[in-house]
Every structure is written in structure tokens, then in C-alpha cells.
Amino acid sequence: MFLGVHTPVFRAWMYVALTFLSFMLFALSAARITYTTHLAPSDPLNNGHPFTDPIVILLLITSLFLLLLSPLWVWVLWKRVGGWYARVWTEGCVFGVVWFLLLVGMAISTSIWPNLTFCATQVPCAVLQSMIAFAWLAWILLSVIIGSIMMGIISARAFGRGGWRDYVWESGTRMGREPVFQKMGVGDQAMSVGSVNGHGGSAGSVGSGGGGGAESVGGEGVSASVRAGKPVMV
């Protein structure tokens, strides 16, 4: 039942949701970096000395990639754009790399700040908690998207298509090059073939009739020559 689902439609909506999660992760990561690089001398964090969390920078870069790529794939899926970048293998490779980067950033940040409930009422801790939460949500949604890509490849194999070489808006559908089938149905193709055969039969009939006429005319000419006593060249 799942193989019959038009997965590109659902994947496009998931990319819309991923765009929102990426924006929130980017904003929270930027807020954390701004805070740690502009610490007041009286701030108890790191004795008031400004610093930068490398893992937060990784999350910032990863969320920026997602923020740029997700709307691009929404456009490719809805507009059914062609090109090498619209292939399933491109989508799988690109988001597979981003999935790995997000996994590393999420895992390390969770290990560094496993429990921040003791300072949840303070803004810096609330920003960290929200950043980790949105990183988890984005990673889970991206995992579902990659799973949808894999199911589309499996269904393409089941329907006798290449899978990896399909366009992203073909993945998971029952027909290859679906817009072509929408423009011309199977019934229309059968009618076209039938009309071509009909015209061929008419032409054959005309040709047969024409040949018979030519033979008749030729026969009358030979008979007239014989009656006139003229030699006939064979």
C-alpha cells in the first residue's frame, strides 16, 4: 500500500516543514554565538571571557545548508524541474551528507549539555535547550525524508524503472515520465494507432484498384494494336 503513495508530494511538504525547523535552528545557533562572543565581564560564564562553541558553529553551518537546500527541493518537486541536480541520486547524496553533519552536531551538543533544567529560567540556558530540541526535530524529519527517498527507489525498482536515475518528482510513482502520460492517455495512443492502420488500408485499396485499372488500360491498347495489324513490341 505504501508503494502506491505519491511520495514526492509528501516529501515536498516535509521540506517545507524542514525549512521552518532549519530557520529556527539557524536563529538559535546565531543567538548562542552572539551571546558567547559578547560576554560581559561580570558574566559568570567562562569568567566573563568571550569564547565560541565549535559545535554550535557546526550546527549553524548545517542549518544554513538546510535553509538553502530545502526550498530548492520544494521548487524542484512542485515545478518538476529537469536536470542532473533534480535526480534522485543527487537528492540522496546531498541530504545524506547534511544528515550526517546534523547527527554529529546534535550528538555532541547533547553530550555537552545533557540536562539544563537547573537553569531553564535563564535566557542562555533556554536558548541552548531550544537549539538542541530543534536540532533533534530537524534530524528526525530529515531521517523520514531519506526513508521516503529509499522507499521511492524500492517502488521504482518494483515498477521496472531505474530508481536512482529517476527525477525526484518521479520517485514513488507508478509511471515513469508521468507528465507525458498525463498529456496523452493510453486510449488516445490506441486510437492514433488505429487511425494510422485505417489510412494504410485505404491506401492499399486504392493501390490495388489503380493497378487493376492500369492493367485494363494496357490490355485495351494491345487489342487495338492487333486489330490494326501493327506489330506489338513485347
C-alpha positions as CSV (number, residue, x, y, z in Angstrom):
1,M,0.0,0.0,0.0
2,F,2.8,2.4,0.8
3,L,4.5,1.8,-2.5
4,G,1.4,3.3,-4.3
5,V,1.7,6.6,-2.4
6,H,2.8,9.6,-4.4
7,T,5.8,10.2,-2.1
8,P,7.1,13.4,-3.9
9,V,4.0,15.4,-2.7
10,F,4.5,14.4,0.9
11,R,8.3,15.0,0.6
12,A,7.7,18.5,-0.7
13,W,5.6,19.3,2.4
14,M,8.2,17.7,4.6
15,Y,10.8,20.0,3.0
16,V,8.5,23.0,3.8
17,A,8.5,21.9,7.5
18,L,12.2,21.3,7.4
19,T,12.7,24.8,6.1
20,F,11.0,26.2,9.2
21,L,13.0,23.9,11.6
22,S,16.2,25.0,9.8
23,F,15.4,28.6,10.2
24,M,14.7,28.2,14.0
25,L,18.0,26.2,14.4
26,F,19.9,28.8,12.5
27,A,18.4,31.7,14.6
28,L,19.1,29.9,17.9
29,S,22.6,29.0,16.9
30,A,23.3,32.5,15.8
31,A,21.9,33.8,19.1
32,R,24.1,31.4,21.1
33,I,27.3,32.5,19.2
34,T,26.4,36.2,19.6
35,Y,26.0,35.7,23.4
36,T,29.2,33.8,23.9
37,T,31.3,36.2,21.8
38,H,30.0,39.3,23.6
39,L,30.1,38.2,27.3
40,A,30.1,40.9,29.9
41,P,33.0,40.9,32.3
42,S,30.6,40.3,35.1
43,D,29.0,37.2,33.5
44,P,29.7,34.0,35.4
45,L,30.0,32.0,32.2
46,N,33.7,31.4,31.5
47,N,34.6,34.1,34.0
48,G,33.4,36.8,31.6
49,H,35.8,35.9,28.8
50,P,34.3,35.7,25.3
51,F,34.5,32.3,23.5
52,T,32.9,30.3,20.8
53,D,31.5,26.8,20.9
54,P,32.8,24.9,17.8
55,I,29.8,22.5,17.9
56,V,27.4,25.5,17.7
57,I,29.3,26.7,14.6
58,L,28.7,23.3,13.1
59,L,25.0,23.4,13.8
60,L,24.9,27.0,12.4
61,I,26.6,25.9,9.1
62,T,24.4,22.8,8.8
63,S,21.2,24.7,9.4
64,L,22.3,27.2,6.8
65,F,22.8,24.4,4.3
66,L,19.3,23.1,5.1
67,L,17.8,26.6,4.9
68,L,19.2,26.9,1.4
69,L,18.6,23.4,0.1
70,S,15.1,22.7,1.4
71,P,13.3,25.5,-0.5
72,L,15.3,24.5,-3.6
73,W,13.9,20.9,-3.5
74,V,10.4,22.2,-2.8
75,W,10.7,24.1,-6.1
76,V,12.1,21.1,-7.9
77,L,9.3,18.8,-6.7
78,W,6.4,21.2,-7.4
79,K,7.7,22.5,-10.7
80,R,9.0,19.1,-11.9
81,V,12.3,20.7,-12.9
82,G,14.7,18.5,-15.0
83,G,18.5,18.4,-14.9
84,W,21.2,16.4,-13.2
85,Y,20.5,18.2,-9.9
86,A,16.9,17.0,-9.9
87,R,17.9,13.3,-9.9
88,V,17.1,11.0,-7.0
89,W,20.8,10.2,-6.5
90,T,21.6,13.9,-6.2
91,E,18.9,14.4,-3.6
92,G,20.0,11.3,-1.6
93,C,23.7,12.2,-1.6
94,V,23.3,15.9,-0.7
95,F,20.8,15.3,2.1
96,G,22.7,12.2,3.3
97,V,25.8,14.4,3.9
98,V,23.7,17.0,5.7
99,W,22.0,14.3,7.8
100,F,25.4,13.1,8.9
101,L,26.6,16.6,9.9
102,L,23.4,17.2,11.8
103,L,23.7,13.9,13.6
104,V,27.3,14.8,14.7
105,G,26.3,18.3,15.9
106,M,23.2,17.0,17.7
107,A,25.0,14.1,19.4
108,I,27.9,16.2,20.6
109,S,25.8,19.1,21.8
110,T,23.5,16.7,23.7
111,S,26.6,15.1,25.4
112,I,27.9,18.6,26.4
113,W,24.6,19.9,27.7
114,P,22.6,16.8,28.7
115,N,20.5,18.5,31.3
116,L,19.8,22.2,31.6
117,T,16.8,22.1,33.8
118,F,18.7,23.7,36.7
119,C,18.9,27.0,34.7
120,A,15.9,26.8,32.5
121,T,14.6,30.1,33.7
122,Q,17.7,31.9,32.4
123,V,17.7,33.0,28.8
124,P,21.1,31.5,27.8
125,C,20.0,28.1,29.0
126,A,16.6,28.4,27.3
127,V,18.4,29.2,24.1
128,L,20.6,26.1,24.4
129,Q,17.7,23.9,25.2
130,S,15.7,25.2,22.3
131,M,18.7,24.8,19.9
132,I,19.2,21.2,20.9
133,A,15.5,20.5,20.6
134,F,15.2,21.9,17.1
135,A,18.3,20.0,16.1
136,W,16.7,16.8,17.2
137,L,13.4,17.7,15.3
138,A,15.3,18.6,12.1
139,W,17.3,15.4,12.3
140,I,14.2,13.2,12.8
141,L,12.3,14.9,9.9
142,L,15.4,14.6,7.7
143,S,15.6,10.9,8.6
144,V,11.9,10.4,7.5
145,I,12.7,12.2,4.2
146,I,15.7,10.0,3.5
147,G,13.5,7.0,4.3
148,S,10.9,8.3,1.8
149,I,13.6,8.6,-0.8
150,M,14.7,5.0,-0.2
151,M,11.0,3.8,-0.4
152,G,10.7,5.6,-3.7
153,I,13.7,3.8,-5.1
154,I,12.3,0.5,-4.0
155,S,9.0,1.2,-5.6
156,A,10.7,2.3,-8.8
157,R,12.5,-1.0,-8.9
158,A,9.2,-2.8,-8.4
159,F,7.7,-0.9,-11.4
160,G,10.7,-1.6,-13.6
161,R,12.5,1.7,-13.6
162,G,16.0,2.8,-12.7
163,G,15.3,4.3,-9.2
164,W,18.4,6.3,-8.7
165,R,18.4,7.8,-12.2
166,D,14.7,9.0,-11.9
167,Y,13.8,12.6,-11.4
168,V,12.8,13.4,-7.8
169,W,9.2,14.1,-8.8
170,E,9.0,10.6,-10.4
171,S,10.2,8.7,-7.4
172,G,7.5,6.6,-5.8
173,T,5.0,7.0,-8.7
174,R,3.6,4.1,-10.7
175,M,4.6,5.6,-14.1
176,G,7.9,6.9,-15.5
177,R,7.8,10.3,-17.1
178,E,4.4,10.9,-15.6
179,P,3.7,14.3,-17.3
180,V,3.9,12.5,-20.7
181,F,1.2,10.1,-19.6
182,Q,-0.9,13.0,-18.4
183,K,-0.8,14.7,-21.8
184,M,-1.6,11.6,-23.8
185,G,-3.5,8.7,-22.4
186,V,-3.2,5.1,-23.4
187,G,-6.6,5.2,-25.0
188,D,-5.6,8.2,-27.2
189,Q,-2.4,6.3,-28.3
190,A,-4.6,3.3,-29.3
191,M,-6.9,5.5,-31.3
192,S,-4.0,7.0,-33.1
193,V,-2.6,3.6,-34.0
194,G,-6.0,2.5,-35.2
195,S,-6.4,5.6,-37.4
196,V,-3.0,5.0,-38.9
197,N,-3.8,1.4,-39.7
198,G,-7.1,2.6,-41.3
199,H,-5.3,5.0,-43.5
200,G,-2.9,2.3,-44.5
201,G,-5.7,0.0,-45.5
202,S,-7.4,2.7,-47.6
203,A,-4.1,3.4,-49.4
204,G,-3.7,-0.3,-50.1
205,S,-7.2,-0.5,-51.6
206,V,-6.5,2.5,-53.8
207,G,-3.3,1.0,-54.9
208,S,-4.9,-2.3,-55.8
209,G,-7.7,-0.6,-57.7
210,G,-5.2,1.6,-59.5
211,G,-3.1,-1.4,-60.5
212,G,-6.2,-3.1,-61.9
213,G,-7.1,0.0,-63.9
214,A,-3.6,0.1,-65.4
215,E,-3.8,-3.5,-66.4
216,S,-7.2,-2.9,-68.1
217,V,-6.0,0.1,-70.0
218,G,-2.9,-1.8,-71.1
219,G,-4.9,-4.7,-72.3
220,E,-7.2,-2.5,-74.4
221,G,-4.2,-0.9,-76.0
222,V,-2.7,-4.3,-77.1
223,S,-6.0,-5.4,-78.5
224,A,-6.4,-2.2,-80.6
225,S,-2.8,-2.6,-82.0
226,V,-3.5,-6.2,-83.0
227,R,-6.7,-5.3,-84.8
228,A,-4.9,-2.6,-86.7
229,G,-2.3,-5.0,-87.9
230,K,0.5,-3.2,-86.2
231,P,3.4,-5.1,-84.7
232,V,3.4,-5.3,-80.9
233,M,6.7,-4.8,-79.0
234,V,6.9,-7.2,-76.1
